[in-house]
Amino acid sequence: MEISIPLAGDGGTPYYEQIYSYIKKEILSGRIRKGEKLPSTRALSLALSVSRNTVQTAYDQLTAEGYLIPEPQRGYFAAGLQWNYSVENMAAQESFSQDTEADTEEYAVDFAPFGVDVAHFPFATWRKLAREILSEENREVLTGGDPRGEYGLRASICRYLNSSRGMRARPEQVVVGAGTAYLLMLLTQLTGARRVAVEDPTYRHVSRMLRRLSHEIIPVSTDRQGMKTEKLRETEADMAYVMPAHQFPTGAVLPLDRRQELLRWAEEKPGRYLMEDDYDSEFRYRGKPIPSLSALGVSDPIVYLGTFSQTVAPAIRVSFMVLPESLNRDFDEKCGYYSQTVSRIDQEVLAKFMDDGYFERHLNRMRGVYKGKHDALIDALQPLRNRFAISGERAGLYLRLTSKSGCAESALIAAAKEAGVKIYGVSEYFLTPRESSSVLLGFANLSEEEIREGVRRLGEVWLTQ
């Protein structure tokens, strides 16, 4: 097919964003139908008189968000809409703790997929803002505060979600708490014990918390695109926990058609909800963060979970959820008697950190830091590409390596241990036990030199097996 895209050369919006926005609107409107093949990057770059890299960047973002489906040797095809979810609205628009038992052995390099780089924490800025908050001698910050959290912080979160995730939420819908466990406890109070469908594999810490809160956990298998929605329909779940922007541990991004299927499943029966965990989607190394499910124009069945543990620091202990109106109405009655678990001083500092532009600058800086480590890991892994498939690149703080020969992860982990390197198997994240040939390599809390040394050691033992 041919596409005629009117590009504005006024220097305002980059060409790749104009191409991205135009194709996205055409798909959402149905003018580009599901399954239609788009022009190749070379053909479109010639037609628009722009660089091929410009078109590729636009296609990459559309692919990441699920609007395009790339097929090797064939090109890019439109994912399309299966039904219309308010096209006008669509077009307008905790830190990981280790699941395994503690390992007391010392390693030269630990590729933990749960870490963050705290060496770049903006100590001076945080101290300055804390002094400003305390110098005002506002006695109110020493009291318990609103059970939902400080209004100023909740308003800051809404502005951030609107600009970065395409979400439209009111501060009254936001609840702040110290960690995901506390928020899930509040959510259980609002919804009652329920049957929760959970991606398999998944971040098991959440599934354990849900089980302890008396929820019945129903594993739903995944593929390279995320949760299999047809398998979800076979369950009797009335809630689904999903990570559509960057699934852990597979790194999958849920495509557009499956996002719609999830929303349709939730809307078909009153009282069904989706829990969208958006734990680390700020860290994408090509294109922009993936929009939330509610950016598709439907918000009521969605409970959005977010955290500042990875974007700022785990010790901040600030997480939040955005409640749909159907649950928000009952919050004061069912949860209003719980005390706020985050210090009002910390909330005020974080709100000022966001409102004064420090948060955005910090995020941009950390994207650069993590991209350097990400690229160093990709580069160091090149000699292993004949033996391992690499997935999960371009986003997040870890990569997934899969043995092409089917070598068991236990053998890979044992060999790595002999080399003084700690790696993490994927099988421990399956709710239904199974063998795996995949391991995770995290890079956030390592230096680039440590990353290269760790991979060098892995190569010495893995390539001789």
Secondary structure, 3 states (H helix, E strand, C coil): CCCCCCCCCCCCCCHHHHHHHHHHHHHHHCCCCCCCECCCHHHHHHHHCCCHHHHHHHHHHHHHCCCEEEECCCEEEECCCCCCCCHHHHHHCCCCCCCCCCCCCCCCEECCCCCCCCCCCCHHHHHHHHHHHHHCCCHHHHCCCCCCCCHHHHHHHHHHHHHHHCCCCCHHHEEEECCHHHHHHHHHHHHCCCEEEEEECCCHHHHHHHHHCCCEEEEEEEECCEECHHHHCCCCCCEEEECCCCCCCCCCCCCHHHHHHHHHHHHCCCCCEEEEECCCCCCECCCCCCCCHHHHCCCCCEEEEEECCCCCCHHHCCEEEECCHHHHCCHHHHHCCCCCCCCHHHHHHHHHHHHCCHHHHHHHHHHHHHHHHHHHHHHHCHHHCCCEEEECCCECCEEEEEECCCCCHHHHHHHHHHCCEECEECHHHCCCCCCCCEEEEECCCCCHHHHHHHHHHHHHHHCCC
